[in-house]
Amino acid sequence: MRFAISIPQFYADGEFDPVAFRNYFAGVEHLPYESAWAHESVLSSTPQLAPIETMTYAAACTQRLRLGCAVFVSTLHSPVHLARSLATLDQLSGGRVDVGIGTGGEQQQFAAFGISRHRYAARFAEGLAVMKALWTRQRVSFDGEFWRLADAAMEPKPVQRPHPPVWIGAVADSALRRAARLGDGFFGSGGSTIDRFAQQVQVVRGALTEAGRDPSSYPIAKRLYIGVDDNADRARDRMRDAMTQMYGRPVPGIDAAAVAGTPAECAEAVARTAAAGADLILFTTRYEHGEQAARLADEVIPRLS
């Protein structure tokens, strides 16, 4: 079992404290987390810093932690620009980038980005092909449905070869099968319950077998919204309030997906997540980030060994 921690991003205008941000990473670098992950939501009433810039700041604050986003809604990005930004960050961080991408589903406001929702899944797959080509080839000629490149070059390449690991976030069965075909790993949503995640893992593993890929060499991760407190009721109240604030409204079923309670209760939920198939568990804290990261490391993770 491997563990990751969230990158704090939710700050209203004027709230961001660079000293506190640096101190947070100075603390978590010494805890048993292998990576730190951001989240992307471009259009939202909830104040949230953009992931690539926040990851870049985090790279400057760290030496060891890998850095990722779970996930970039890559259908809303130019794959050329996204490939360039991620290759640059991989260079700046010394090869510590993980790439998480997803379609975002058909509910995205595609028109706000000047694109059509028509064939968004095909756009997603083609965009990934463009990024991989730019990361791995000296010259790229690409004649696709959505993008065309003629003898194009992009330098420097990422530090990691052939390219940074590509995790694909998915929920629907068709997207899960696509993740198995195209990704280097699957990243389960924080909004999925542990039981639903277990079902998703079975779909992914079945699709890997059908595609002739070895499921044992394909990592699976799960974002887990989590809050630990000696008072279980207080933990659940704080988590419910934090999730309502993040989504801008009460979200039916989120209590079933988020984990909040005593260290023993949290450890039990984490163990169930691992048993459901997660190799990597991303602890996503929603308040008191440094304190929660430390408590999870000191009081929850040791109960799992």
NORLIN-V856478 format. One record per pair of residues at least 6 apart in sequence whose C-alpha atoms are under 8 Angstrom apart, sorted by the first residue. I is the first residue (numbers start at 0). GAP is how many residues later the second one is. If there is no record, write none. Layout:
# NORLIN-V856478
i->I gap->GAP
i->I gap->GAP
This chain:
# NORLIN-V856478
i->0 gap->273
i->0 gap->277
i->0 gap->278
i->0 gap->279
i->0 gap->280
i->1 gap->31
i->1 gap->32
i->1 gap->277
i->1 gap->278
i->1 gap->279
i->2 gap->29
i->2 gap->30
i->2 gap->31
i->2 gap->32
i->2 gap->277
i->2 gap->278
i->2 gap->279
i->2 gap->280
i->3 gap->29
i->3 gap->30
i->3 gap->31
i->3 gap->32
i->3 gap->33
i->3 gap->276
i->3 gap->277
i->3 gap->278
i->3 gap->279
i->4 gap->28
i->4 gap->30
i->4 gap->31
i->4 gap->32
i->4 gap->277
i->4 gap->278
i->4 gap->279
i->4 gap->280
i->4 gap->288
i->5 gap->30
i->5 gap->31
i->5 gap->32
i->5 gap->276
i->5 gap->277
i->5 gap->278
i->5 gap->279
i->6 gap->29
i->6 gap->30
i->6 gap->31
i->6 gap->47
i->6 gap->48
i->6 gap->51
i->7 gap->13
i->7 gap->30
i->7 gap->281
i->8 gap->29
i->8 gap->39
i->8 gap->40
i->8 gap->41
i->8 gap->42
i->8 gap->45
i->9 gap->36
i->9 gap->37
i->9 gap->38
i->9 gap->39
i->10 gap->36
i->10 gap->37
i->10 gap->38
i->11 gap->35
i->11 gap->36
i->12 gap->34
i->21 gap->36
i->21 gap->39
i->23 gap->265
i->23 gap->266
i->24 gap->33
i->24 gap->36
i->24 gap->37
i->25 gap->35
i->25 gap->36
i->26 gap->263
i->27 gap->262
i->27 gap->265
i->27 gap->266
i->28 gap->33
i->28 gap->34
i->28 gap->35
i->28 gap->36
i->30 gap->263
i->30 gap->266
i->31 gap->265
i->32 gap->32
i->33 gap->30
i->33 gap->31
i->33 gap->32
i->34 gap->30
i->34 gap->31
i->34 gap->32
i->34 gap->33
i->35 gap->29
i->35 gap->30
i->35 gap->31
i->35 gap->32
i->35 gap->246
i->36 gap->18
i->36 gap->30
i->36 gap->31
i->36 gap->32
i->36 gap->33
i->36 gap->245
i->37 gap->13
i->37 gap->16
i->37 gap->17
i->37 gap->30
i->37 gap->31
i->37 gap->32
i->37 gap->33
i->38 gap->12
i->38 gap->30
i->38 gap->31
i->38 gap->32
i->38 gap->33
i->39 gap->10
i->39 gap->11
i->39 gap->29
i->39 gap->30
i->39 gap->31
i->39 gap->32
i->39 gap->33
i->40 gap->7
i->40 gap->9
i->41 gap->8
i->44 gap->203
i->45 gap->199
i->45 gap->200
i->45 gap->201
i->45 gap->202
i->50 gap->18
i->51 gap->17
i->51 gap->33
i->51 gap->34
i->54 gap->12
i->54 gap->13
i->55 gap->33
i->55 gap->36
i->55 gap->37
i->57 gap->9
i->58 gap->8
i->58 gap->33
i->58 gap->34
i->59 gap->33
i->64 gap->31
i->65 gap->30
i->65 gap->31
i->65 gap->32
i->66 gap->29
i->66 gap->30
i->66 gap->31
i->67 gap->29
i->67 gap->30
i->67 gap->31
i->67 gap->32
i->68 gap->29
i->68 gap->30
i->68 gap->31
i->68 gap->32
i->69 gap->29
i->69 gap->30
i->69 gap->31
i->69 gap->99
i->69 gap->117
i->70 gap->28
i->70 gap->29
i->70 gap->30
i->70 gap->31
i->70 gap->97
i->70 gap->98
i->71 gap->28
i->71 gap->29
i->71 gap->30
i->72 gap->28
i->72 gap->29
i->72 gap->30
i->72 gap->31
i->73 gap->27
i->73 gap->28
i->73 gap->29
i->73 gap->30
i->73 gap->50
i->73 gap->53
i->74 gap->27
i->74 gap->28
i->74 gap->29
i->74 gap->45
i->74 gap->46
i->74 gap->48
i->74 gap->49
i->74 gap->52
i->75 gap->34
i->75 gap->37
i->75 gap->39
i->77 gap->49
i->78 gap->48
i->78 gap->49
i->78 gap->51
i->78 gap->52
i->79 gap->50
i->79 gap->51
i->79 gap->54
i->81 gap->49
i->82 gap->48
i->82 gap->51
i->82 gap->52
i->83 gap->70
i->85 gap->11
i->85 gap->13
i->85 gap->72
i->86 gap->48
i->86 gap->69
i->86 gap->70
i->86 gap->71
i->86 gap->72
i->87 gap->68
i->87 gap->70
i->88 gap->8
i->89 gap->6
i->89 gap->7
i->89 gap->68
i->89 gap->69
i->89 gap->70
i->89 gap->74
i->90 gap->67
i->90 gap->68
i->93 gap->65
i->94 gap->63
i->94 gap->64
i->94 gap->65
i->94 gap->69
i->96 gap->67
i->96 gap->68
i->97 gap->66
i->97 gap->67
i->97 gap->68
i->97 gap->69
i->98 gap->65
i->98 gap->66
i->98 gap->67
i->98 gap->68
i->99 gap->66
i->99 gap->67
i->99 gap->68
i->99 gap->69
i->99 gap->87
i->100 gap->65
i->100 gap->66
i->100 gap->67
i->100 gap->68
i->101 gap->22
i->101 gap->66
i->101 gap->67
i->101 gap->68
i->102 gap->17
i->102 gap->18
i->102 gap->21
i->102 gap->67
i->105 gap->11
i->105 gap->14
i->107 gap->9
i->109 gap->6
i->109 gap->7
i->110 gap->6
i->122 gap->23
i->124 gap->57
i->125 gap->18
i->125 gap->19
i->125 gap->20
i->125 gap->21
i->126 gap->20
i->129 gap->12
i->131 gap->31
i->132 gap->7
i->133 gap->6
i->133 gap->19
i->133 gap->20
i->133 gap->23
i->134 gap->19
i->134 gap->22
i->134 gap->23
i->134 gap->27
i->134 gap->28
i->135 gap->21
i->135 gap->25
i->135 gap->26
i->135 gap->27
i->136 gap->16
i->137 gap->15
i->137 gap->16
i->138 gap->12
i->138 gap->13
i->138 gap->14
i->138 gap->15
i->139 gap->9
i->139 gap->10
i->139 gap->11
i->139 gap->12
i->139 gap->13
i->140 gap->7
i->140 gap->8
i->140 gap->9
i->140 gap->10
i->140 gap->11
i->141 gap->6
i->141 gap->7
i->141 gap->8
i->142 gap->6
i->157 gap->6
i->164 gap->19
i->164 gap->20
i->165 gap->17
i->165 gap->18
i->165 gap->19
i->166 gap->12
i->166 gap->16
i->166 gap->17
i->166 gap->18
i->166 gap->19
i->166 gap->20
i->167 gap->11
i->167 gap->15
i->167 gap->16
i->167 gap->17
i->167 gap->18
i->167 gap->19
i->168 gap->7
i->168 gap->10
i->168 gap->17
i->168 gap->18
i->168 gap->19
i->168 gap->20
i->169 gap->6
i->169 gap->9
i->169 gap->16
i->169 gap->17
i->169 gap->18
i->169 gap->19
i->170 gap->17
i->170 gap->18
i->170 gap->29
i->172 gap->27
i->172 gap->30
i->175 gap->10
i->175 gap->24
i->175 gap->27
i->175 gap->28
i->176 gap->26
i->176 gap->27
i->176 gap->30
i->176 gap->31
i->178 gap->6
i->178 gap->7
i->178 gap->25
i->179 gap->6
i->179 gap->24
i->179 gap->25
i->179 gap->27
i->179 gap->28
i->179 gap->31
i->180 gap->26
i->180 gap->27
i->180 gap->30
i->183 gap->34
i->183 gap->35
i->184 gap->33
i->184 gap->34
i->184 gap->35
i->184 gap->36
i->185 gap->18
i->185 gap->32
i->185 gap->33
i->185 gap->34
i->185 gap->35
i->186 gap->33
i->186 gap->34
i->186 gap->35
i->186 gap->36
i->187 gap->9
i->187 gap->32
i->187 gap->33
i->187 gap->34
i->187 gap->35
i->188 gap->33
i->188 gap->34
i->188 gap->35
i->189 gap->32
i->189 gap->33
i->189 gap->34
i->189 gap->35
i->189 gap->67
i->189 gap->68
i->190 gap->63
i->190 gap->66
i->190 gap->67
i->191 gap->65
i->192 gap->63
i->192 gap->64
i->192 gap->65
i->193 gap->63
i->193 gap->78
i->193 gap->79
i->193 gap->82
i->194 gap->81
i->196 gap->25
i->196 gap->79
i->197 gap->75
i->197 gap->78
i->197 gap->79
i->200 gap->19
i->200 gap->75
i->200 gap->76
i->204 gap->10
i->207 gap->6
i->207 gap->7
i->208 gap->6
i->218 gap->59
i->218 gap->60
i->218 gap->61
i->219 gap->57
i->219 gap->58
i->219 gap->59
i->219 gap->60
i->220 gap->57
i->220 gap->58
i->220 gap->59
i->220 gap->60
i->220 gap->61
i->221 gap->51
i->221 gap->56
i->221 gap->58
i->221 gap->59
i->221 gap->60
i->222 gap->58
i->222 gap->59
i->222 gap->60
i->222 gap->61
i->223 gap->33
i->223 gap->34
i->223 gap->35
i->223 gap->57
i->223 gap->58
i->223 gap->59
i->223 gap->60
i->224 gap->32
i->224 gap->33
i->224 gap->34
i->224 gap->58
i->224 gap->59
i->224 gap->60
i->224 gap->61
i->225 gap->13
i->225 gap->32
i->225 gap->33
i->225 gap->34
i->225 gap->40
i->225 gap->57
i->225 gap->58
i->225 gap->59
i->225 gap->60
i->226 gap->8
i->226 gap->9
i->226 gap->12
i->226 gap->32
i->226 gap->33
i->226 gap->34
i->226 gap->39
i->226 gap->58
i->226 gap->59
i->226 gap->65
i->227 gap->7
i->227 gap->32
i->227 gap->33
i->227 gap->34
i->227 gap->35
i->227 gap->38
i->227 gap->64
i->227 gap->67
i->227 gap->68
i->228 gap->6
i->228 gap->31
i->228 gap->32
i->228 gap->33
i->228 gap->34
i->229 gap->31
i->229 gap->32
i->229 gap->33
i->230 gap->30
i->230 gap->31
i->231 gap->28
i->231 gap->29
i->231 gap->30
i->232 gap->28
i->233 gap->27
i->234 gap->25
i->234 gap->26
i->234 gap->27
i->235 gap->23
i->235 gap->24
i->235 gap->25
i->238 gap->19
i->238 gap->21
i->238 gap->47
i->239 gap->15
i->241 gap->44
i->241 gap->45
i->242 gap->7
i->242 gap->8
i->242 gap->11
i->242 gap->43
i->243 gap->6
i->243 gap->7
i->258 gap->7
i->258 gap->10
i->259 gap->6
i->262 gap->33
i->262 gap->36
i->262 gap->37
i->263 gap->36
i->263 gap->39
i->265 gap->34
i->266 gap->33
i->266 gap->34
i->266 gap->36
i->266 gap->37
i->269 gap->11
i->270 gap->33
i->272 gap->8
i->273 gap->7
i->284 gap->7
i->284 gap->8
